[in-house]
Amino acid sequence: MNKKVIISLVLVALMGFGTAIGTYAWFTSQATSNDNVFTAGTLTVGLNTNELEGVEKNFAVTGNLQPGDTITRDANGNAGYAKIEIVNEGNLDLFYFDNFVLKGNDKLAEAIIIKNWKNALYENATTIASDRWPDHFIQDGVFQYGHYRNDYNEDGIMDNSVDYNGDGKLSLAEWLDARNTQMGPEKGWDFGVLKPGAKFVQEFELVFDEAAGNEFKGAQLTGMFKAVATQFKPAAIDDLMAKQAIPYTVPGSTIVTQQTITDRYAEQ
């Protein structure tokens, strides 16, 4: 399938009460990508009181891949960047986490190179939030966050500490390694905040490593690109992290005051 995938999911609010104090089930939402290759799609995670039908589907990487092949497809089905748009179509501010999530045997992830990855924040469907977007933070397999986080090493070289095997390129397996806290949480989980009508656009290009050997013959990979969201409130964020097992020890009360979040909120 090469058609654009649109997944919408909004959960109705629920109220629950404990013994001595009340407990609240926050508005939450979840959406995942779909197809037999990484393709373009929209993850519409709106938070409001209208219940919409939600569908969760997965991707798979199989077939006769050759070293150097591009795995990702654009909206027309051509090899290149896959675009994922995380859109808030609800009427509440939302906080989200997003990342690749793999299933089963992930050996093939060692040979899938994140060649390029860039993102951009939009305050509405067409207006980019500020001139600091887009952020092309992985270029030609090299992590580029040194350009605004001062992560240069002593020799003034871009920080590429996610390249744990030192081969000069960043694999999907390395990005999902527990040591990767470049975005904050472990395993490369990203997070952000979206006002109603705003969207966060992810574009990435994945390739099968040119140096891949026979150890990957017949290997397959399944998983998803996943976004989970809740209300932009500290207690709701804590609840979401606990329920989704997000590997981040920073509490919601601190997250909502982090400069990354306050800057993004102010830009919308």
N, C-alpha and C positions, 0 to 999 in steps of 0.2 A: 504494500500500500504506500502510495506517495501523497495521498491527499492530506490536506491540513487537518490536524486533529484538534478538536475543541472539546475540552472537558470542563464541565461546570459542576460545582458542588457547594451547596450552602446548607449548613445544619441549623435546625430550629433551636432556639434557646430552651434550656431545661432548667428547672429549679429543683434543688434537692436540699434536704435538711438533715443535719446530723443530730447528735444527742444533745449536747449542751449549746452548740453554736450552729448557725446556718452554714451550709456549703453551697457554692454556686458553680454550676456547669457553664463555663463561658461559651460565647459564640465561637465556634471553631470551624475550620474548613480545611479540606485537603484535596489535592489534585496531582495526577501523575501523567507522564508522557506515554506514548504508545507507538509501536510499529516494529518491523523486523530490521530496521536500521534506525539510527538517530535521525529524526525528521523534525521539521518545523511544527510548532504547535502553540496553542494558547492555554495557559493554566489560569482559568478564571476563578479566583478565590474571593468571592464577595461575602461580606459579613452583614447580614440584615435579618429580618424576621420572615423572609419569604423562602419557603423550602423549594429547592430545585432538585431535579434528579441528578445524581452523581454517578460517574462511571470511573473505575480504576482499571487501567490497562498497562501492559508492560512492553519493553522493547527486547529484542534478541539480536545478537550479532552472530550470524552463522554463514555458511556458504563457502564458496571458493575464494576466500580473500587471498590476495597476493601482497607481499611486502611492498609498502609504499602506497597501497590503495587508500583512498579517502572513504571513511565510513559514513560520515555525516552527509545529509541531503538538505537542500534548501526547499522552499515551499513548492517549487516546480519539479522536485525530484532529482535535481542535478547535484552532482558531487560538489561540496563546498560547505559553507556555514549552515548549521541548523540554528534556527532562532526559536527561543522559548520566551513568551511574554507572560509575566505574572501580573495579572490585572485585578484591581480592586473594583468590582462592579457593585459593591454594596454601599451602605450609607454610614458605615462606622470606620474609623481609623483601624487599620489592621497591622499586626506585626507578623512577619513570616520567617521561616527557616527554609532553605532549599539546598538541594545537593543531588548528586548521583547516588543511587542506592542499588547495590548489586545483590544478586541472589545465587545461592549454590556455589559451584566451582568458579572462582574468579581468576584462574590462572591466566586467561587471555588478557585480562586487564593490564598485565605486566607489559604486553606488547601493543597496547593501544596508547598512542601518544596524543596528548592534548597539544596540538600544534598551535592553535590560536584560541583565545577566549577574551571576549570583550563584553561590556555591559553598559547600560545607559538607563538613567532615571527620567521618566516623563511625568510632568504634572497633570497631563491629560493625554488623550489619544495621539496627539500630534506634536505637542510642545515639549521640547527637551527641557529639563529642569534648570540647568545652568551650563556655562561654558566649560566646566570641568568634565563633562560627559561628551562622548563615550570614553570609558576607561578600558584601554586595550592591555589588560594586565598579564596576559600570557602571549608572547610573540615568538613564533618559530620555536616553540617548545621550551622557552625560557621565561621564568617568572619575573615580572617587571615591577613589582611593587616598590622597589627602591626609588622610583621617580617621584613619589610624593610622601613616602613614609621614612625617608632617610635610612633605608636598610642597606646602604652600601657597606661593603666590607672595608678593611684597612687599605686595600689597593684601589678603592673607588669602583669596584666592579659590581654590577647589579646583583642583588641578593637572589640566589636560586637555591636556597637551602632545602626546598622540597625535593630537589634532585638527589635522593638519598643514595642511589647507586653510582652517582658521579659520571654518568654517561653523556651529560650535556643536554638532556631532554627530559621532559616531565611526562611520566606515564599516568594513566588513570589509576593504577594501583598505588602509585606514590601519592597522588592527590588525596586518596582515601585512606592513607596511612594515618594511624592514630597520632603520629608525631606532627602532622600538619595542622598547625594552629594559626596559619597566616591570616585567616578570616576571623579568628576569635575562637570558636569551638574547635575541638579535635576533628580529625577526618575531613577537613575542608568544608564543613558546613558553613554556609553563608546566611546572613540574616539582614532584615531591613524593615522599614516601615512605609506604608502606603496610605495616603489619604484617599477618600472616595474619588473614583475617577482616575487615579494615578496608576502608572504601570512601571514595572521594572523589566527591561529587556535583556536577555542573555543570548549571546551569539557565540557558538564555539565550533571549532573544526577539529575532528578527530581522525587520525590516520593509523593504519597498521604499520608498525615499525619496519622500516626498510631493513633493519638488521635482524629481524625475527628469524629464528632458526626452526629446525624440524621439531623441537620440543612443543611447538604450538600447533602442529599438524592435527587437524580434527577438533581443536579446542572450540568451545562455544561459550557464550556469555549472555546472561539474561539479567534484567534489572529495570530500573526506572529513573527518570529525573523527577524528583518529588518536591512538592511545596506543601508545607503545613502552616496554617495561620490561625491566629486568635486575635482577641481585642488587644489594643495597645495599652495595656495596663499591667503593672508588675506582677500581680497575683495570677493573672491570666497567662502571662508568659512563663512563670514558674510551673504552672499546671501543665502547659503544653510541653515544656521540656521534659517533665516527669513522664507524661503519658507516651510521648514519642521517643523517649530515650535519647534525646539530643545530648551529645557529649560536651556539655558546657557547665562549668561549676559557678559561673558568675550569676548572681541572683537577678531577677527581673528588675528590682529596684535600682540596681546599678546599670543594667543594660539600657534602660530608657533614658539615662543621663549621659551615656557615652557619646563622645563628640561625633562619631560616625552617624549615630542615629539622630542626634539633634540637628546636625547639618542637613541630613537628608529630609527630615521633616520640615525644616525651614525653607528648603528649596522648592517644595511643592505648593 
